[in-house]
Amino acid sequence: MNERSAPAKLQLFVFENEDYVAHQTFRPGNVVIGRRSDADLILADDSIELAHAVISFDGVQAILLDLSKRGVTKVNRDFVTRRVVEPRDEIQIGRYVVKIRVVVPSPSERLGRIQLHRVLHLSPIMSADHDVNRRCEPTARPTAPGFQRRGRRLYQGDDDA
């Protein structure tokens, strides 16, 4: 990933009794889940420890690590201490179910503010008198026989309208 790329993000969706409660979006790194006020995802339930679990996200893969002393974190109804979690998995912490989604930026987001189609069609040669404030024009493209180009549009026929 180059320095201009926008990293993928991790979204956590929280449900209680199958009802949607909230969601949060995180950048790559560690996401601490628990009751502690400085936890990244705070879940208010007395059965949840202050720092109950952590999800380590590297931009591609999410790994759940159970930090609880009792080992009560479940993924798809199985008790786990460490596991790679995927979008189809259900992480149960106390009375809450947490689901994940990895959000990959679109090509234009990965390039920042530069629009992808402009990058692909810009002329690589600029004259010395190039006005930097002037809108960049796409490079000339060949025109099919029987058509003529006016700006960006193709017209059929020979009329000069």
C-alpha positions in Angstrom: 0.0 0.0 0.0 1.6 3.3 -0.9 1.4 6.5 1.3 -1.5 7.9 -0.8 -3.7 4.9 -0.4 -6.6 5.0 2.0 -6.6 1.9 4.2 -9.5 -0.4 4.5 -11.7 0.2 7.6 -13.4 -2.1 10.0 -17.0 -1.6 10.9 -18.5 -3.2 14.0 -22.3 -3.6 14.2 -23.8 -4.2 17.7 -27.0 -6.1 18.2 -29.0 -6.9 21.4 -31.7 -9.6 21.2 -31.4 -9.4 17.4 -32.2 -5.7 17.5 -29.6 -3.3 16.0 -28.0 -1.1 18.7 -25.2 0.8 17.0 -22.2 0.6 14.8 -18.7 2.2 14.7 -16.0 2.4 12.1 -12.3 1.9 12.9 -9.0 2.3 11.1 -6.5 -0.6 11.2 -5.1 -1.3 14.7 -6.5 -2.7 17.9 -10.1 -2.2 18.9 -10.7 -2.8 22.6 -14.2 -4.0 23.6 -15.4 -3.8 27.1 -17.0 -1.7 29.9 -14.1 0.5 30.5 -14.7 4.2 29.7 -11.7 4.3 27.4 -12.5 1.2 25.5 -13.0 1.7 21.7 -16.3 -0.1 21.8 -18.1 0.2 25.1 -20.7 -2.4 25.9 -22.8 -1.8 29.1 -23.4 -5.2 30.6 -22.2 -6.4 34.1 -21.2 -9.8 32.6 -18.7 -8.0 30.4 -15.3 -7.3 31.8 -13.6 -3.8 31.7 -11.4 -5.0 28.8 -13.2 -8.0 27.6 -11.8 -8.6 24.1 -9.7 -7.0 21.4 -10.0 -7.2 17.6 -6.7 -6.7 15.9 -7.3 -5.4 12.3 -4.4 -5.0 9.9 -6.4 -3.6 7.0 -7.1 -7.1 5.6 -7.8 -9.6 8.4 -9.5 -9.2 11.8 -8.4 -11.4 14.7 -10.5 -11.6 17.9 -8.6 -12.1 21.1 -10.6 -12.9 24.3 -9.1 -11.0 27.2 -11.7 -12.1 29.8 -10.6 -14.2 32.7 -13.5 -16.5 32.4 -13.2 -17.2 28.6 -16.8 -16.5 27.8 -16.4 -14.9 24.4 -18.1 -16.9 21.6 -17.9 -16.8 17.9 -20.8 -18.6 16.1 -21.8 -20.2 19.5 -18.3 -21.7 20.1 -16.1 -20.4 23.0 -12.9 -18.9 21.7 -9.7 -17.4 23.0 -8.3 -16.4 19.6 -9.8 -16.6 16.2 -9.8 -14.9 12.8 -13.3 -13.4 12.3 -15.1 -12.8 9.1 -18.2 -10.8 8.1 -20.4 -13.9 8.4 -19.3 -14.6 12.0 -21.3 -13.6 15.0 -19.2 -12.6 18.0 -21.1 -12.9 21.3 -20.0 -10.8 24.2 -22.4 -10.8 27.2 -25.9 -10.1 25.9 -24.5 -8.4 22.7 -23.7 -9.8 19.3 -21.1 -8.0 17.3 -20.8 -8.4 13.5 -17.9 -7.1 11.4 -17.6 -5.6 7.9 -14.4 -4.7 6.2 -14.9 -1.6 4.0 -12.4 -1.3 1.2 -12.1 2.2 -0.4 -13.1 2.7 -4.0 -10.2 3.5 -6.5 -11.0 7.2 -6.4 -10.8 7.2 -2.6 -7.5 5.3 -2.7 -6.1 8.1 -4.9 -7.4 10.8 -2.6 -8.9 13.8 -4.3 -7.6 13.0 -7.8 -10.3 11.5 -10.0 -9.3 8.1 -11.5 -10.6 8.8 -15.0 -8.7 12.1 -15.2 -5.4 10.3 -14.2 -5.9 7.7 -16.9 -6.5 10.2 -19.7 -4.3 13.2 -19.0 -1.7 14.2 -21.6 1.8 13.5 -20.2 3.3 16.5 -22.1 2.7 20.1 -20.9 4.0 23.1 -22.8 6.0 25.7 -21.1 3.1 28.2 -21.2 0.7 25.7 -19.6 -1.8 27.5 -17.4 -2.1 25.5 -14.1 -5.5 27.0 -13.4 -6.9 25.7 -16.8 -8.9 22.5 -16.7 -7.0 19.5 -17.9 -8.2 18.1 -21.2 -8.1 14.5 -22.1 -5.6 13.4 -24.8 -6.8 13.1 -28.3 -8.3 9.8 -29.3 -8.7 8.4 -32.8 -12.1 9.0 -34.4 -13.9 6.2 -36.2 -14.5 6.7 -40.0 -17.6 8.7 -40.7 -17.6 10.4 -37.3 -16.0 13.6 -36.2 -15.1 14.7 -32.7 -16.3 18.0 -31.2 -14.9 18.3 -27.7 -15.6 15.0 -26.0 -18.6 14.0 -28.2 -18.6 12.1 -31.5 -21.0 13.2 -34.3 -21.8 11.3 -37.4 -21.6 13.2 -40.7 -19.6 16.1 -42.1 -21.8 19.0 -41.0 -20.0 21.9 -39.3 -22.8 22.7 -36.8 
